[in-house]
Amino acid sequence: MVFDGRPSTGCYACRQRKVKCDDKRPNCTRCERAGRVCPGYRDPFERILRDQTSSVVNRRGTRGIPGTSKRQARTQESAAAKQDASSTAIVVKVPPPLAQHIEERAQCHFIANYIWDSPTAGSGINEYFGSLIREDSSGTFKKAMEACALASLSAQVGGGHSLRVKVMELYGQALSMAALDIQDPERNKRDDTLGAVLLFGLIDNLIPSDSSIYQPAKHIFAAVDLVRLRGYAQLQTARGRSMFNRVKLAMLRLLGMSNGEAPPDHAFWDQPGVLRWRHDFDSLMWDSMFLQSRVNNVLKHTPRSADNAHLVLNKMRECQEALRKLKEWNDRDYSPELFKMEPVAWVHTVPDVDLETSPVYPGPIYAVSCFSSAVARQSGWVVALTLHIHVIRCTAWLCYPNDYRTTPEYISSSQQCAEMIVDIIGTTPYMLGWFQQQQQKKFIPADMQLPRFLCGNDRHPTYLGGDLICWVLGAIVLNDFSTNSQRLWARARLRHIYQTCGLHQARTQSELTFRDPSMRIAMDLENMVPAEGPALSHSTAFPESGWNFRAQR
């Protein structure tokens, strides 16, 4: 057995059909367009070991010998052919590679793209799924994992109608089994039951039944109820603490997107974590959600009168104080190996025609020392954008009918929001795997780590990063202080996430047309409760509180 010529590197399907393959990994373009699962590629060792006869051996041996004429070569080949005909040829067959079952391949795809493990305790994301899979947990979690893994694989490579039907069948079975587990007083406190409910939220994102960005909300609230039911006992294990923090983060993000009211059991959720920066961040997020719900209630139900102006003014001051604490948290010097962020590159310009396909936007590009801290920083910026919106809403309520855009509060908030949007855009390439490309690794300092997944390679970490960054890019699309080019680039990144990962939430976020705070202020003024007592005049000032309407030129 010898090497004779360049072997084909195409996938099994293209080689069988005798068509050219583009060798795209993990699935070639022809298989993706045909809507079938690509069977994969041959091992390099298999490509160079092929069955050959002695005539091929002799022909290969005479080609590279200097001074060998064509006639001598033909004579040697003819003699070798006669020798092969007179002797019994021994054929050694190379066995075909083991075929991987679609369910096994789907599970490997999920583990490699949605579970990020960190060497530092308490800073991983979805790492508890790995231990639940290794334990071969109950049938409910196993069924939910099969449905979620197939859904993630189908969303990325296709698979046709039959695979989607299989996903929905498994999903329905898992939901029925989970309903029974939740009603059982013993099984509803187990980790695998909570893990199955968390998987349901991801399945709804991969194969949604409608186009709402709040589609996974019902499963998030179900997970919140299970965490409350499990009580403080779940915090005694590392996996229980990890699942507790994951549910809390999902709940806070959902409340931030929906402007909903924070639940009253603040003390239960405010548990000391392993890492100080994460505990401080969770406390700030929780306080901000409470403040957001109080501002909404005041502006919605309070008549606009002189007596109530101080109430709105106090809410505006509370928002400004929360912004100050968030800035202190962002600037605080926590452990550098976990919380370091620094600019490592600068993009001077990107042509407008390439802006929708460019992975970077003109400006700074940041590298972060830890994937979890990058998620926390971006979440903190989005919460700060929301608080600035509430400051402007209170200002518009106080200075109506004057233009709120001439007040110093608006000018200060607009400048700070523009700076935070630049920071969010600068960390987006890190979240979507730009530094994983070989030519970009030179920008990463030696003391910073790239996103590391539980198995597989790290060349395409856009799945988990894309899932976590959807609502962040959506905040850029909605914000009034984003430029048109920034909004165009953010929409393009969301479409890229949808096309790459199959996350339907990203497509929904890219199609949003709402504008914050301008449209929200218009709704506040339209639904303003009329005053029963003395009305608030546009010239009303509050010198004792240090605030009055001052138009800025």
N, C-alpha and C positions, 0 to 999 in steps of 0.2 A: 504494500500500500504506500503510494507516494503522492506527492502534490503535483498535479499537472494542470497548469493554468490557474486563473483566478476563479475561485468558487463563488457561487451566487450567495449574496447576503440577504436576499429578500425573505419575506415571511413565508410560512408554509402554504398559505392560500394563494399568494401570487406565484410561487414556484409551481404549484400544481396547475394553475390556470395559464402558466407560461406568459405572464405579463410583467412589465417592469414595475418594481416596487421602490418606493422612495425611502425605505428603511427608517421611517419615522418611529420613534419609540415613545410609549410602549405599544402603540397601535399605528399601523400604516394608514395613509390617507385613503387608499382604495377601500379598505375594510370599513373605515369610518363613514365614507360616502355611501357604501352599500348597506349600512345599518346592521352589520354583523360584527360579532366579537372576533377580533384578530387572533389567530391561533398562536402567534408568537414567532420567534426566530430561532434558528439553529444555534447551538453552542459553537464557539469558535473551534474547539477541538474536534467537533463533529464535521465541520466544514472541510478540514484538511485531511481527514482520514476517510478515503473513499476506496471502494473495491476496484482493484486494477489487475490486469493480467501481466504476464512477464513481457509481452510485446510492448506494452506501454512503458514498462520499466526500462527496457532496452532503448526504446525510442527517446525517452526522457534522458537517458544517460548519454546518448550520442549527440544530442543537440548542442551541448555546451562544450564538446571536445574540439579544440582547435585542430585544423587540418583534416577533418572528416568531411569527405565530399558527399554530395547528395546520393550518388550511385552507391557508395559504401553504406550509407545509412539505410537506403532501400534494401540492399542485400541483407543487412543485419536484421531489418524488420521482417523480411520474408522468411528468413531462417527461424526467427523467433516465433512467427505465426505457425510454421510447420511443427515446431516443437510443442506449441500449445495444442495443436490439433491431435498430435500423437500421444499426448499425456493427459491425464485427468486433472482438470483445473480445480483448485480448492478455493471456494468462494467464502469469504468471511463477511458476514452481514453485520453492519453496525445497527444496533437496535434503535428504533425511533425514540425520541425523548418522551418522558412520561407526560401524559396529558393531564393538565391541571383542571379540576372540576371548577365550574363557573362560580359556585358558592365559595370555594376556597380562594379563588383568585379575587373575588369581590371583597372578602374579609381582609386579605393582604393589602388590597388597595385602600381600604378604609383605615387600617392601622397605620399604613405608611403616610397618610395624608391628613388625618384628623386627630392623631394623638401625639402631643408634643411632650417629651420627657425632659426634665431639667436635672442637672447634677445637684442643684440646690434644693433642699427639701422645701416644699410648699410653694414652688414657683412654676410647676408644670401646668399643663392645660389638657384636660380630658385624660390624664394618665391613669385614672382609676378604671377606665375601660379595659386597659391591658390586663390588670389583675383579675377583673371579672371574667375576661375571656379565658385566661389560664386556669381559672378555678372550675371551668365548665359548669357555670351556674345554672339556675333553674330554667325550665323550658320557656318561661316568658322572656327573660333576657336573651336567651339564645335565638328565639324566634324574632325578637325585635332587632337583634344584631344582624341576622340574615337579611331582614327586610331593608335595614338602613344601608348595609354594605352593598347590596344589589342596587339600591336606589342611587348611591353615590357613583357606582361604576356605570350604571345606565345613563346618569346625567352627564358623565364625562365622555364616554365612548359610544353612546347610543345603545343599541341592542334590540331595537324593534318593539313591536306591539307585544309579543309574547313575554319579553322580559318585564315590561311594565305591568302586565297582567299578573305575573308571578310576584312582583313587589307588592301590589295591592292585596293579593291573596294572603301573603305572609303578614302584611301590615294589619289586615283585618283580624287574623288569628291572634296576633300579638295583643291587639287592643282588647279582644274578648278575654284573653288569659289575664291581662293586667287588671281588668275590671274585677275579676274574681280575687286576685291577689290583694287589691286595695281593700276589699271588704273583709279580708281575713285579718284578725287582730295580731297574728304572728308574722305573716308574710309581708304586711304593709310596712314593717319596720326594717326589712332587710335591704342591703345595699343593692342587690340585683333588681329589686322592684323599682327603686328610685332610678337606677341606671337605665332601665327599660323606658321609663317615662321621659328621661332626658333624650333618649334616642328618638322618641316619637316627635319631639320638636324639630330635630334635624331632618327627619323624613318629610315633614310638612314643608320644610324649606326646599327640599330637593324635588318633591313631587307635590306641589300645592293643589288644593281644590279650588282656590280662587286667587286673585291677584293682590290681596291685602297684605301689607307688611306686618300686620298683627296676627297672621294666620297661626304661627306657633304659640300664641299667647295662652291658649287653653291648656296646653301641656306644661308651660312654665308655671302657671298658677297651680296646676295639679302637683308639680314637683315642690312648690312652696308649701302646700298643705301637708305633703308627706314629710318634709323636713321639720315642720312644726310638730307633727305627730311623733316623729322619732325622738325629739327632745334633746337634752344635753348629752345623752349617752352616746350619740353619734360622734361627738367631738373627742372621744377617747382613743380613736384609731386615726392613723394618717389618711386612710382612704375616706373615712367619714368626714374628716375636716376638709379634705379636698372637694368632695361632693357638696358639702355645706357651702363653701366659698363659691363654687361654680353656680349653684342655684341662686345665691344672693346676688352675684354679678349679673346673671340673666334677668333677675327681677328688677334690679336697679336700671338696667338698660331699657327694659320694656317700659318702665314708668317714665324714663327720660324721653322716649320717643312718643309716648301717648299722652304726656302731661297728666298722667293719672295721679290719684292720691296715694301717698305712701301708707303702708299698713301701720297700725298703731303700736305693734310690739317691737319697738326699737331696741329695747334692752335685750331681747332674745337674740337678735341678729348681730348686735354689737359685741361679738366675742373676740377676745385677744387671739390674734393669729400667730403663726410661726415667725413671720417677717414683720418688722415694725412699719415699713413703708406701706405694706398692703393693709395693715390694720388702720393706719392713719387715713389712707385713701378711702377705705370702705366707710369710715366714720364721716368723712367729708361728703362723700356721695350720698349717704343716708340723710345727712342734715340738709343737703341741697334739694333732695327730693321732697322732704317735708316743707321746706321753704317754698318750693315751686307750687305745691298744692295749696298752701295758704295764700300765696299771691293770686292764684287763679280764683279762689273763693272770694277774696276781697274785691277784685276788679269785676267779678261777675255779679255779686249780690249787694254791693255797697252803693247806696245812692250818692251821687256826686254833689256833696254839700260841703260847706266850710267846716262843719263839725267832723266830717269823715276824712278831710284832707290829711290830717295828721296821721291817721291810720295808714293811708297809702304811702305817705312819706316815710313812715317807720319801716314798712315792708321794703321800700327802695333802699333804705339804709342797711337793712339786714342782708339784702342781696349784695350790696357793696362790701359788707364785712365778710360774707362767704367767699367773694372773689379774692379778697386779700388773703384769706386762709389758704385757698387753693394755690395762689401764687407762692406763698411761703412753702407749701408742700412740694411744689414743682421745683423750687430753687434750693430746697434743703439738701444737704450733703449726706445722703444715706450711704450705705456701703457701695463703693465704686464698682465692685464686681457685679452688682445687680442693678444699679440705678444710673449708671453713667450714660450720657448722651452727648455726642459731639459731632459737629459738621466735618465730613470727610471728603466731600467733593462739592463742586459748584458748577451748575449748568448755566452757561451764559445766555444761550438762546436756543429755541426750538422753532423751526418754521411752522407757520400756521397750518400748512397742508399736512404736516406730520404730527400735529399736536394730539390728534385722536388715537394715533398708534404708538406714541412715545411712552415708554414706561416711566419717564421722569419729566418734571416740569421745571422751567427756568427758575433758578434760585438754589438755596442750599439743600444738600442731601445729608441726612443724619444717619449715623449708626448708633445702635443702642446695645448696651452690654447684656441685656436679658430680654427675651421675647415677651415675658410676662410684664416686665416694667414698660415695654413699648406699648402694650395694650392698655396698661393703666394710664400712661401719659396721654394717649390719644383720648381715652375716655374722660380724663380730667379736662382736656381742652374742650371737648364737646359740652360737658356740664358747664364750663365757664362761658361758652357761647350762649347757652340757655339762660344763665343768670344775667348776662348782659342784655339779653332780649327782655327779661322781666324788668330790669332797671329802666330800659327805654319805654316799656309799656306803662310803668308807673309815672314816668316823666310826661308821657303824652296825656295821661289821665289828669295830671295836675295842671298842665299848661293849656289844655283845650279851652278855647278854639284856636290858640296860637299854634304855630308850626313847631312841633317838638324837635324837628331836625336843626333848629337854631339854638338849642340849649347846650350848655357845656357837658351835661351828662351824655347826650347823644354823641357829641364830637369825641369825647374820651372813650366811650364804648366802641365806637366805630373804628378808632385807631387800634385799640387792643384786639378787637375781633379780627381785623385784617392781619395783624401779626400772628395770631394763633392759627389762622387759616394757612399761612405760609409754613408754620411749624408742622401742621398736620400733613400738608402735601410733602414736606421734606422727609417725613418718616414713612410715608406710604411705600416707597420702593423697598425699604427694609421688610415691611410686612408682606409684600407680594413677591419676594424672592429675587430682587434685582441683584443683590450681592452674592447670590448663589452662582451666578454665571462666572465662569473661570476668569474672564477678562476684567471683572469688577471686584474680584476678591482682594486685589492689591489695595483697595481703599479701606479695608477693615483693619483696625489696629490689632496688635497681638493680644491685648487684654480683653477683647470683646469676642463674644461667641455668636455664631450664626444659629438660626433656628434649627433644632435637632429633633428629628422625629423618631418614634419608637423603633421603626424598621424601615427598610428601603433606602433610597438615596434622597439627598436634600436639594436636588436640582430644581424641583418644582414645588416649593412649599406654599403654593397659592391657595390651597384648599382651606386649611385652618385659618391662615391669615386673611383670606378673602371672606370667610364666614364672620370673622371678628371685626373686619374693617368696613363692612357694608354700611352700618349706621353712621360711621364716622364720615365716609364720603358722602352719604346722604345729607349730612348736616351742611357740608359745603354746597351741595346743590340747592338747598333750601335757603341758605343765608343771604341776606341782602348785601352783605359786605364782601361777598366773593365777586371777583371780576368775571367778565364774560368768558375769558379764556380759562380761568380757573374752573368755572362751572362746566365748560366744555370738556376740559381734561378729566374732571371728576366723573362726569357721565360716561366718558370713554373707558375709564378704569372699571366702572361698575359693569359696563357691557362686557369688558374683558373677563371679569370674574364670572359673569353668567356663562359666557361661551367656554371658558376653561373649566370651571368647576360645576356648572349646571345649577348654581344657586339662584332660584327664581326671585328671592328677595332682592338680589342685586339688580335684576332687570326692573323690578317694580320701583326701586329707589331711583334708578336712572330716568324714569319717566315722570317723576313728581314735578309739578309746576307751582306748588305753593311757595310763597316768599315770606320769610320771617326776618324782622318783626313787622314789616309794613302791612301785610294782609291781616295779621293777628290784631294789630292796633285798629285797623279799620273795623274789624269785627267787634272789638271792645267798645269803640265809640258808637257803633250802630246799636249794640245791645245795652248801652249804658242805662242804669236805673235812674229815672228822674228824681230830683231832690224834692222832699216834702217840706223842708224848712227853707232857710235862706240859701240861695244858690251860690255856687262858687264862681266868683267873678274871674275874668281873665287877668285882672290886675292884682289879684289876691297875692300877698306875700307872707312869708313866715319868718320874720327876722329873728324871733326867739329860737327858731330851729336851725338857723343858718342857711335857709334855702329860700330863694325866690326866683321868679321867672326872669332870666336875663338872656335876651336874644344876642347871639354871636354873629358878627358880620363875617 
